[in-house]
Structure formats: C-alpha cells, structure tokens
Amino acid sequence: MVKKAKSPRKDRPLHYLRHWREYRRMTQDQLAEKAGTTKGVISLLESGDRRLSDKWLRRLAPLLKAQPGWLLDYDPDSLDRNMLEIWATIPEERHDEALQMLKIFARKAS
C-alpha cells in the first residue's frame, strides 16, 4: 500500500514531489545524486516526514524541470504534457522572460 504524505487536506497530498520524480522517470537514487543528497533524504521529503522547505523546493525543482510551486500545487499528470515539455526546453535563465510572454498572450486572449 502506498503511504500518502501527511496532509491537512485529505483530498490531496501535502506536495507532489514523488509524482514529479516519477513523471521525469527518475529513481530516488538518481534524484538524490543530482541533488547532492541521499536516497533516504529524498524518501523522507516525499513521505512528508521531512519538511519540503523553500531551500529544497529551489534545489529540486530545476532537477525535475519544474517550478518550485509546481511541486506543491500540481500533479504533473493533471497538466498539459505539451506545455510541460516546452517549458523543460527553455533554459532556466530565460524562464522569467517566457512567463512574461505567456502573460502577454493571456491578456490578448481575454
């Protein structure tokens, strides 16, 4: 049986770290190696036994080709895969610029 993260809301987990790792087809060992930590720490973060702090979010999100807030708010399987893959190809230093462009498109569509 899969253990869900402790959550104040029973309808969803506290965060989606495990979902993003699995979406990117990474093992806990692989993510830990890229993050410079151990599989045990990744396991604790995923289970909610260790807090997924801002520091961890900023450290892990780029490795998972995601934004830090996405790890908290979105199950990757619920998002448009085309958008996720396009976002993943944009260099991190250009993410702010890409977001500004998307906001312009959104305003023009309204």
N, C-alpha and C positions, 0 to 999 in steps of 0.2 A: 504494500500500500504506500502511495506517495504521501509524504508528510508535507502539509502546507505550512507556509510561513505564518507565524502568529500575526493576526490582523485585527485591527479594531472593527473592520467591516468584514462580515462573514461571506459576502458575495464576491470578494476578490482577495488575492494575496497582498501582503504588505508592499511587495515590489515584484518586478518581473525579471530579475537578474538571470535566474535559471532559464527562463523562456528565451531570453536574448542569446544566452550562451548556446543553447540547443539550436536556435534558429540559425546561428552562424556555424553550426556543426563543429563546435569545439567541445573538448572534454574539460573537466575541471582542471586536470593536469596542464593542458595546453593553455588555458586562460591564466592559470597561476604562473606558469613560466613566463608568459608575455608580460604579466603584471609585476613580476619580480617578487612573488609571494609563494605560498604553499597551497596545495590542494585542500588541506584542512581549513585554511582561512577562507577559501572560496566556498567550501561546504558550509561553514558557519555563517557566511554572509547570505548564501542562498536560503538557508533554513530560517533565517531571522534570529539565530542565536547570537549573532554579532551584528551590530547596527551598520547598515549601509549608509555611512556618513557622506557628507559632501566630498570629502577627500577621496573616498572610494569611488563615488559616482564619477568624479572627474578623471580618475585613474582608469576605470574600467570601460566607461562609455566609448572612448575612441577605439579601444581594442575590439569592441563589439560593433563598431561602425554605427554608433547611435549617439544621440544627445543624452546628457545625464538625466534630464527629466523624463525621457522616454523609458528609462529603466524603472522609474517609479510609477508611471501612469499608463503605459501601453504594452499589451501583449502583442508581440510582433506579428502573430498570426491574425490579428484583427486589423492590421494596417495594409494599405495597398503595397504589394511587393514591388511594383514598378517604381514607386516613389522611394521606397527604402533603398533599392539598388542604385537608383540615380544619385540619391544623397550620399551613399557609400563611395561613389566615384569622385565626389567633389573633395578636393584637398581641404583638410581641416582649417587651414588659414583663410579659406575662402567661404566658409560656412556663413559668416555674418552677411557677406555680400549676396550669397544665394538666398538667404532668408529675406533680405530687403527686396530682391527681385520678385520672390513669391508674394510678398505683401503688396507689391505694385499690381501684380496680376489679380490678386484677390480684390483689391479696391476697384479695379476696372471691370471686374465681373459683377460687382454689386449694382 
